[in-house]
Amino acid sequence: MRRQFDDVMLGSLELFCLAAELESFTAAAQAAGLSPPAVSRAIARLESRLGVSLFVRTTRQIHLTDSGRTYFEQCRQALTLMRDAESQLTGEHQAPSGLLRISVASPYGHYRVLPLLPRFRERYPRVQIDIHLSNRNIDFAAEDFDLAIRGRTPPDSSLIARKLEDAELVLVAAPSYIVRAGKPERLSELAVHDCVHFVLPSTGQSVPWLFRQDGRDIELNPPASYRCTDDYLGMVTLARQGAGLLQTYRYIVQEDLSQGRLLELLPEAGGRSRPFSLLYPNRRHAALRVRALIDFLIEELSGKRRE
């Protein structure tokens, strides 16, 4: 059989998949221990070979083209099959094993990550997992964590950030609150309602509410009747009991909305989201158990970006 892929081309495929996942040539270069121009040249080689553009490039970011998205999904599957085949051949002594420490923002942990971990351990039974549920930024070096998942990327350039999904925000209130205080009909009315806010532990400031009005993205911070710190889910409990208005993630309150325990408000001003990212130190030779969990979480959660 004639050889179709040399080592350079295989390396280009890996860099292409990394750039697609990280949505940045610079971040892909950092993760791979290369220079950004080296990643750009690798992508250019692929585009020249295929005769199509794989990315739409702007001054600030890159996005996959439709052809690039199709190619990425197939290449990712092919690379996963190659890794799986290699793992089977190298023997049981190289299967993922040992202790893995992960820090997850508490609501994302409860609703997104924890339900997946039993399936991860079915696949890799020799891995033990320590789970830290908290909304504060952790110090990887001092606290000996392998991975973290956060809704905001901390200002630490030594960390690799790989987006898992864009989580949609929704404004809600309990029927009992609407009966008592009325239903807001426009954003300007939020200031006269009781509002439940979450305070970021890292800043001590309330998280602003995000809306879209007349095609513009806007931020509001209406006066808070309740402020919750550390335990994000405390806000949801307050809202369910009729305390006031709350903007939270749809994945947290979807069942409440379906059952009528909470009502969605001002949907015409909705549609905003916040990204959740997987964060880890720039270690080119990460432990096999760490790489396994990274691949697993991206496989399970990245599809939610398009839901």
N, C-alpha and C positions, 0 to 999 in steps of 0.2 A: 504494500500500500504506500502510495506516495505521501511524503510528509507535507502537511499543509500549514502547520503552526510551529514556528521556531520559538526558542526561549524568549526572544524579545517580544514576539506577538502575544505569547501567553502572559507575559508580564504586563503588557499593555491592556489585556482584558481584565486583569486583576485591578489595575489602576483605574480603568474605566468604571468598574463596579464600585470601587471605593469612592470615586468622585461623585457618582450618581447617588450613593447613599448619604454622603456628607453634604451634597449640594455645593461643593466648593473644591476647586483645584488646589487652593492653598491648604485647606484642611486635609485633603487627601495626601498631599505631599508631606505634611507634618506627620500624619499617621504612618506613612510608609518610610519615613526617614529620608526623603528625597527633596529636591528643590522644586518649586512650582513650575519653572520652565520644563523640567524633566517630565512632569505629569502632562503638561500641555502638549509636548512633543509626542508622548505616547498616545494621547487622544487623537492628535492629528494623523498619526500613522493608521489608526483604526478607521478614521473617517475617509482617508485616502484609499484604503483597501476596499472599503464597503461602497464608496461613492455616494455617501449620504452624510448629512449633518446629524450628529448625535446630541448636541447641546445647542440651546439658544444662549448666547453669552451677552451679558450686559456689564456695565462698569462695576456693579455691586454683587451680582450673583449669576448663577447658571441654572438653567432648567433643561430637563430632557425634552427633546422633540418627540413627536408620536413614534417615529421610527426608533429613536433612542430608547424610549420606554419599553417597546417590544423587545429590542435587542438586550436591554438590561435584564428584564425578567428571565429571558432564556439563558443569558450568560451566568446569572446568579445561580440558576438551577444547575447548570453544567458544573460550575465551580464547587457547588455543594456536593454533587455526586462524586467529583474527584476527591474532595476531602474525605467523604465517607468511605470511599474505596481504599484510600490510603490508611485510614484509621483501622479498617478491618484487617489489612495486610500486616500492619506493624505490630499487631498482637494486643492482648488484653492489658499488658503492663503499661501501654501508652494511652489507655482509655482515660477520659477525664476523671479525676479523683481529688480528694482533699477538701479543705474548708474554703468556702467562698463567702465573702462578706459584702453585702449590698445595702446601700442606704436609699430609701425611697420616700418621696413626699407622701404623707399619710393617706390622703384620699386616693391618689393614683395607685398606691400600694393595695389598698382594700379592694378597689373596684377593677383594677386592670392587671396588676402583677401577681398578687397572691393567688388568685384563682388559676394561674398558669403554672405555678411552681411544682405542684404535684406531678404534672405531666412531664416537666423537665426532669424530675428525679426518676420517673419511670424510664426515661431514655438514658439517664446517667446516674444509676443508683449509688455509685461510689462517691458522689459529690454531696457534701454536707453544706447547708446554707444558713448563715447568720443574717437575719433581716432586721434592719434598723429603720423604724417608721418615724420620720420626723420631717418638719418643714424648714429646718435650719440647714445652712450650707455646712458641709463637713470638711475636715482637713484630711485629705487622703493620706499624707505622709504620717501625721501625728496619730491618726486614729486607725490606720492600717485597713482601710477599705479598698476593695477591688473595683467596685462600680457604684454609681449613684444615678438616680433618675430624678430630674427636677423640671419644674415648669419654667424656670428661668436659668440661663447659663451664667454661672458665676464668672466674675472678671478674672479668670485665671488662664492665661494663654498656654499653660503647660498641659491643659486638659483637652482631650479629644471629645467633641460633641457630635453625636449621631442622632438625628431626629427620629422619634418613634411615631408621633402622630400630632395632628392639630386638633385639640379638644375644644369642641364648640361650647360657647357660653350661652346661658339662658337666664332671663329674669323671671322670678317666680314669687308667689305668695300663697298662703293657705286660704281656702274659702272663708274661714272665720275672720281673717284679717280684712278681706275685701268687704265682707258684710259690715264690719265695724268702721273701716276707714275709707271705703270706696276704692274704685279701680282707676289707676292712673291712665290717662288717655294720651299723654305726650310726655316726652322726656323732661320738659320744664317743670312738671308736677312732682318729680321725684323728691325735690327739696322739702316738700311739705309732708312727706310720708315718713313713717318709722322705717329705718333701714338697718340691715345687719351687715357688718363689715368684718373682713379678716385682716389682721395686722401681721405684716411680715416680721418674723423674729429678727431678721438681719438688719432691718432699717427702723423698726418701730412705727412704720407708716402704714395706713390703710391701703389695701390694694385697690387701685382705681377700677371703676366699672367701664367696660368697653362696649360701644354701640356704633352703629352705622346709620347715618341720617342724611338723606338727599345725596347719596353717593359718597359721603365723606366719613372717614373714621374719626370718632371722637371719644374722649375720655371724660368721665364725670366722677366726682367724689362727693355725693350728697351727704348731708350731715348724718352721723351715725347715732342711732339710738342704742345699738349694741355693738361691741367690739370684741371679737374672739381672737385669742393668741394661742399659738401652738396647735391646738386641736381644731383643724379645719371643719371636721364633721359636726362640731358643736353648733356652727351656724345653721346647718341643715335642720338639726333638732329644734332650734329656736324658730325657724321659719315654719316647720311643720306644726308647731304649737300656736301659730298666729302672731308671732312677735313682730313681723314686718316684712318688707321686701328684701329679696336676696338675689344677687347674681352669682351663679355657681356653674359648674360644668354639667352639661346635659347628661353625661353618663352616670352622674351621681343621683339625679332626681328623675331619671326616665321612668322608673316604676311608679314613683309618686305621681307623676303627670298622667300615666296610664290609668292609675287607680283613682284619680281625682283628689288625692290628698293635697296636691299643690296644683296651682294654675299657672300657665305661662302667660306673661304680660308683655305688651308692646313687641310682638313678634316682628312687626315691620321694621323695628330698629335693631333686630338681632343679626345673627350671621357672623359675629366676631368669634375669634378663637384664640387660644394660647398654645404654643408648641411645647411638647414634652420631649426631652432629650435624654439619651443615655450618655453619661459622662464617665471618663476613665483617664488615668494618667497616660502619658505618651511613652508606653513601654513597647518597644518593637517586638520583643519576644515575651508576650504575656503567657501566663500559664494556660494549659490546654483547657482547664475548667472555666477560666475567664472567657476565653474565646468562644467556648461552647455556649455559655449563657448569652453573650453578646449576639451571636448568630441566631439563637433561639428566640430572644425577645424581638429582634428586628423582624424575623420571619413571622412571628405571631401578631405583632402590633403595627408594623409599618403599613399594612393594608388599610388600617383605620384612617389613614390620612385622606383616603378617597371616599370614606363612608359619608 
